[in-house]
């Protein structure tokens, strides 16, 4: 998936330059609220992501991590609050205005979301055919380049069903970077993979950050992955940011909820419920 174009932000802060020595702001969310019916999913999220930073978002299931990603790229609109891309407000744009902005994003979906009836080449070529004027020979050359980046040279004619789970993830990642995005959004990139295949994906995230100079936002439950790829980790709980810091700061947080999540420990109440005797 790809990314968007924008109009001028109404906020007087939008034109402010980045402080000396810091990368300019790439993405900014201000006081984002989102509910679905009576369910409050995001409850006043404010987040700034500098250019080329790798931000990992962690937290229990149902705390709004994937919903947050969709707000960043304009797939969801906030009930309240503002979303900015390069200091331009995007949450109030029309769909046709969002399309060129989305082409500046790559999106790795949780289940890879490959087209089962397309070959590997056709899957990766799809966004190029939809959004560029490249010739077929240029598309094939670029597909080969993207496959080489993810270590899958020579797989162009394979079908998704012929690939392992880890290979499908890598094909999906090659498609996510097909249009040379500025930002790559990863939704649970290691879900369903064994630890070795997960580490391959982690290494690819680091490689793309280094070689393509992209900004990365990674949603994950995988703490090994989070600690490996993050410049900064943000933890959500009940739709709010409850912790934010560098990996070591999160690892050694004094917040009990953060520690339980990092260590994978159930609460005493959850454990008691498992052993409660029937009357």
Buried (B, 14 or more C-beta within 10 A) or exposed (E): BBBBBBEEBEBEEBEEEEEEEEEEBBBBBBEBBBEEEEEBBBBBBEBEBBBBBBBBBBBBEEBBBBBBBBBBBBBBBBEEBBBBBBBBBBBBBEEEBBBBBBBBBBBBBBEBBBEEEBBBBBBBBBBBEEBBEBEEEEBBEBBBBBBEBBBBEEBBEBBBEEBEBBBBBBBBBBBBBBBEBBBBBBBBBBBBBEEEBBBBBBEBBBEBBEEBEBBBBBBBBBBEBBBBBBBBBBBBBBBBBBBBBEBEEBBEBEBEBBBBBBEEEEEEEEEEEEEEEEE
